[in-house]
């Protein structure tokens, strides 16, 4: 799907493999200083993240969650990279 002003490119990677890649409307991150939401056109940011859940709202509105270990995020030019030690797809739907 081509990028639009309502979405951003998201890449979630673990040390041993790519986890998820695609267009998203928003991403919620377990930042070291508390939960953080990233939307398209956010100002550039580099932040550490802690163990928790990353939730991606995909371009079609589908919500997908991943349990992650510590790592970092980088956002610039409408591209978000989430780099973590380990990640697994959450066993529960978002919001539970």
For each residue, the residues with C-beta under 8 A, 3 or more apart:
1: 7 22 23 59
2:
3: 7 8 9 23 78
4: 7 23 59
5: 40 41
6: 25 40 59
7: 1 3 4 23 24 25 40 59
8: 3 23 24 27 38 39 40 41 42 75 78 79 80
9: 3 21 22 23 78 79 80
10: 20 21 22 23 24 27 56 79 80 82
11: 18 20 21 79 80 81 82
12: 18 19 20 21 54 56 66 68 82 84 87
13: 17 18 19 81 82 83 84
14: 17 18 19 84 85 86 87
15: 84 85 86
16: 86
17: 13 14
18: 11 12 13 14 21
19: 12 13 14 66 84 87
20: 10 11 12 56 64 66
21: 9 10 11 12 18
22: 1 9 10 56 58 59
23: 1 3 4 7 8 9 10 58 59
24: 7 8 10 27 56 57 58 59 80
25: 6 7 39 40 57 58 59 61
26: 37 38 39 40 56 57
27: 8 10 24 37 38 54 55 56 57 80 82
28: 35 36 37 38 53 54 55
29: 35 36 37 38 47 49 54 73 82
30: 35 36 49 50 51 52 53 54 68
31: 34 35 36 47 48 49 50 73
32: 47 48 49 50
33: 36
34: 31
35: 28 29 30 31
36: 28 29 30 31 33 47
37: 26 27 28 29
38: 8 26 27 28 29 42 45 73 75 80
39: 8 25 26 42
40: 5 6 7 8 25 26 78
41: 5 8 78
42: 8 38 39 45 75
43:
44: 75 76 77
45: 38 42 73 74 75
46: 72 73 74 75
47: 29 31 32 36 72 73
48: 31 32 70 71 72
49: 29 30 31 32 52 54 68 70 71 72 73 82 84
50: 30 31 32 70
51: 30 68 69 70
52: 30 49 67 68
53: 28 30 65 66 67 68 90
54: 12 27 28 29 30 49 65 66 68 82 87
55: 27 28 63 64 65 66 94
56: 10 12 20 22 24 26 27 63 64 65 66
57: 24 25 26 27 61 62 63
58: 22 23 24 25 61 62 63 64
59: 1 4 6 7 22 23 24 25
60:
61: 25 57 58
62: 57 58
63: 55 56 57 58 93 94 95
64: 20 55 56 58 89 94
65: 53 54 55 56 89 90 92 93 94
66: 12 19 20 53 54 55 56 87 88 89 90
67: 52 53 87 88 89 90
68: 12 30 49 51 52 53 54 71 82 84 86 87
69: 51 84 85 86 87
70: 48 49 50 51 84 85
71: 48 49 68 82 83 84 85
72: 46 47 48 49 83
73: 29 31 38 45 46 47 49 80 81 82 83
74: 45 46 80 81 83
75: 8 38 42 44 45 46 79 80 81
76: 44 79
77: 44
78: 3 8 9 40 41
79: 8 9 10 11 75 76
80: 8 9 10 11 24 27 38 73 74 75
81: 11 13 73 74 75
82: 10 11 12 13 27 29 49 54 68 71 73
83: 13 71 72 73 74
84: 12 13 14 15 19 49 68 69 70 71 87
85: 14 15 69 70 71
86: 14 15 16 68 69
87: 12 14 19 54 66 67 68 69 84
88: 66 67
89: 64 65 66 67
90: 53 65 66 67 94
91:
92: 65 96
93: 63 65 96
94: 55 63 64 65 90
95: 63
96: 92 93
